[in-house]
Amino acid sequence: MLRLLMTSEALMLLPFLLVMTGDSSGTILSSCELCHEKATCLVSPGERQRGDAFTAQFNCTCREGFVGDGLTCYDLKICAGGSCCRQGYRWSSELGCVDVDECSLPEPPCSPPQVCENTPGSFHCQGPPGDDLLSGPPSGPPSGPLNSRSVQFQCGSTRCPVGEDCISVGGTSRCADPCQHYTALKEDWRSTTNKGQVNGIHCDRNVNWQGWYRLFLGNTSVQMPEKCVGQDMCGTNYPLWLSSPHPQLGDGVVQTAVCGNRYSDCCYYRQTIHVKACYGNYYVYKFVSPSTCNMAYCADDNTKVCATCGVFDVCVTNNKVNWRCVRKVPELVCGRSFLQVGLSKVYMETAGLDPFSAHMADSLCSDHQDRNVSVWYQVERLEGRCGNTLTTNVTHAVYSNTLFVYPVDGRNDSQPFAIPFSCVYPLETESSLDVPIIPYLPTDHGAVGVGPKAIASMLLYRHSNFTDPFPAFQPVTLLVGSALHVGVSVEESEVQRFVVILEDCFTTGSASYDALPRTYLIQDRCPLTQVTVEESGSSLRARFSALLQGDQLVVFVHCSLSLCDKTASSCTPVCSKRRARSVSTSTPLKPLTIGPITWVQSLE
């Protein structure tokens, strides 16, 4: 007998040990129940230790007339010559069906610079390190994987396109999309909530895996867990889970690792499978037989919510436990002057839609820009432009439109797919730049974004005609008794709809708006003594002049403003002896301050 000695570290790397005795073979396992029906189970007199646990060794050996590893035994009379071996395996008179290493054949199946990697019953061609395979023909589009884990397959002498595999379709092997050619794996015992010790133990090593599979729990599509699953769950002893995040739509087929939990080691067992993300929020998996029993692939019960996501949603999680649907298309930029909508080429084309065919509510507005991975459409932020609608309330202005996208077969007799979108603009002032945002989506297909706030400015003028301002952000020196001429302006694209109102204006001895005491010039929209309001509530400009009272030598002028939608209510300030404020749907703006203003007896 050939005696093999291993350290404890080696045992952690190899989940089982082959023992050869003549023409028979054996596998050391943790239970006789795992042996093939044509195998004999022998209990080793010794024990092996791992931590504080002592486990007897069970040796499965095929009986006379059979060969194999003890987990699977082949009848020599029936299987001689390889009739029992499936594709990708060859016959061995001592071991039965063993894997064919296609990568070591005289003519390797992968074309340079791809690297061949052998897998159980198959192989795959992977790009060399540092090669992203994105360089397609000089005059053609990129043809390589978009993810560093992406792989491409060979089908005979044909190199399959990115995202396809060599699949048997109608009995003929050809390059095909696994998202369209898969087997539905509907086995509820795979659920992450199923305790194997209670409801029975299963092992995927005995499954004849062929092609691609999609996981279901009941009739709900789910995916493999991306978080370590406790031992004895998923209807097995050592549940298999995905150790890396699932690929994204457009990554093609990626190679990733699955781990099996044993001895409180979440990745005690480790092997690779292939995965692809499919349009419609589901994944397909190219499963292979695990190295030993009892191991089985898990189906994450927490991901049932992903089946409810919309066509342009992605299912995301922050903790690998709680999942939610987030809109991926469209991208929305709510600018100060323009509304921009970006359509991802990958998502559109995978959905059968042409990203270059879209137009706004007004079909004449179809101008677009091709920016690598997305196609962008733009419309001015004006009511009525390209079908824009504008609604307001006390706090916000909302611009809305709809982008219509047509199927790839053209517009003739084709119904477009509607993507409503809205940009919400707060009616208050604050410096801001046009920035992309992640839209909040209250409807199934709509997108809503928040745009920048309005910008207001206030200047001090030299004369009552308000044409010659003092330099901004610099101290001003005036003769005692001179009038203050103050002008306010607000940047807003809807010049015909919104107006600015002077709410309160006052002076203090400090640059702080909250400083006390205050000397009011305008209060509750109404001017006080020796103050004349030239304009307020009629446009996006406001102006007033004032002669100051008191003996302060240095003052700062502060004003609070509001924007008012004159189509919704009256925006004209109405003053009475009680100084009651008129009712309107105006919105406060950020207060403005100018100063310091220094009073002197002479400018010499």
Order of alpha helices (4+ residues) and beta strands (2+ residues): alpha-beta-beta-beta-beta-beta-beta-alpha-beta-beta-beta-beta-beta-beta-beta-beta-beta-beta-alpha-beta-beta-beta-beta-beta-beta-beta-beta-beta-beta-beta-alpha-beta-beta-beta-beta-beta-beta-beta-beta-beta-beta-beta-beta-beta-beta-beta-beta-beta-beta-beta
